[in-house]
């Protein structure tokens, strides 16, 4: 277990979950995770695009939503099943991009290509779908991430029209804000989105290298991070989460173009706290099962000088904060896994009695 301490916070790396798999116990290009009840998690796998040799149609190999449970200790994860697949029929998606869960544990999945939201029950049974545009305006659109607040309002980002839209969970349009630009309240290819306990909305402003905070009706409040290569600077953020204390977690996709990616942590006032780079020194239980069943895997691992590059994030894309268990779930896209950190009680330096 690796512990990182900064600015009164303690982060313990717990374990990782997943492995590369086109179906079953593993992931394929995971992009987003949402938390349900009883330790359930829903992971959107975008899958790998290919050309069918039969029909010469583009297909998404491994595209699906994985249903898993992840308990508080390493090794107790369970694969519950999967639903959806590549396609444009009911219950399918072309480019799955985001996932969110409402209070009744209905699961909402966004499609960046079809610009629609598909709704499933907690077991993955398709319920309905609705268009995620304010109106058909003939302009480019690309629905990215989605989030649901405590009142079951649904927010989504559109990376091509550079705006945020707000709907009811039934698909009724409520409001929108944003346009292309660099000023407060403007965006350039926004991606990740989340809400906090006060109903404020946080948006990962991907190409502006920042996170912006808004009221529930779109009034600008604050900015987290800025472009650059120094501490607390961002480069292409894709995901954002907020914990009950107001600390903000940001997936930095390319980490200033130098490293494969990091998760940066800011306090509620925008002060930089720490960066997490990935600490998966041990294989996940599912990955270890694969190694144990294939002797050649271990032979190849012994041939490398160090496995340290495997510990690190490779294009972290999404994340969620589990307030009930005090843990951060990071979607490690190119490693096909989740990395899990626990945020402990604030670190206190013992005082000596003089």
Secondary structure as GFF3:
##gff-version 3
##sequence-region A 1 354
A	DSSP	beta_strand	3	6	.	.	.	ID=ss1
A	DSSP	beta_strand	9	17	.	.	.	ID=ss2
A	DSSP	beta_strand	30	35	.	.	.	ID=ss3
A	DSSP	beta_strand	40	45	.	.	.	ID=ss4
A	DSSP	beta_strand	48	51	.	.	.	ID=ss5
A	DSSP	beta_strand	58	61	.	.	.	ID=ss6
A	DSSP	beta_strand	64	69	.	.	.	ID=ss7
A	DSSP	beta_strand	78	83	.	.	.	ID=ss8
A	DSSP	beta_strand	96	101	.	.	.	ID=ss9
A	DSSP	beta_strand	107	111	.	.	.	ID=ss10
A	DSSP	beta_strand	116	120	.	.	.	ID=ss11
A	DSSP	beta_strand	126	131	.	.	.	ID=ss12
A	DSSP	beta_strand	143	148	.	.	.	ID=ss13
A	DSSP	beta_strand	153	158	.	.	.	ID=ss14
A	DSSP	beta_strand	163	168	.	.	.	ID=ss15
A	DSSP	beta_strand	173	177	.	.	.	ID=ss16
A	DSSP	beta_strand	190	195	.	.	.	ID=ss17
A	DSSP	beta_strand	201	205	.	.	.	ID=ss18
A	DSSP	three_ten_helix	206	208	.	.	.	ID=ss19
A	DSSP	beta_strand	210	214	.	.	.	ID=ss20
A	DSSP	beta_strand	220	224	.	.	.	ID=ss21
A	DSSP	beta_strand	226	227	.	.	.	ID=ss22
A	DSSP	beta_strand	233	234	.	.	.	ID=ss23
A	DSSP	beta_strand	237	242	.	.	.	ID=ss24
A	DSSP	beta_strand	248	252	.	.	.	ID=ss25
A	DSSP	three_ten_helix	255	257	.	.	.	ID=ss26
A	DSSP	beta_strand	262	266	.	.	.	ID=ss27
A	DSSP	beta_strand	272	276	.	.	.	ID=ss28
A	DSSP	alpha_helix	285	293	.	.	.	ID=ss29
A	DSSP	alpha_helix	295	302	.	.	.	ID=ss30
A	DSSP	alpha_helix	308	311	.	.	.	ID=ss31
A	DSSP	beta_strand	316	322	.	.	.	ID=ss32
A	DSSP	beta_strand	327	332	.	.	.	ID=ss33
A	DSSP	three_ten_helix	333	335	.	.	.	ID=ss34
A	DSSP	beta_strand	337	343	.	.	.	ID=ss35
###
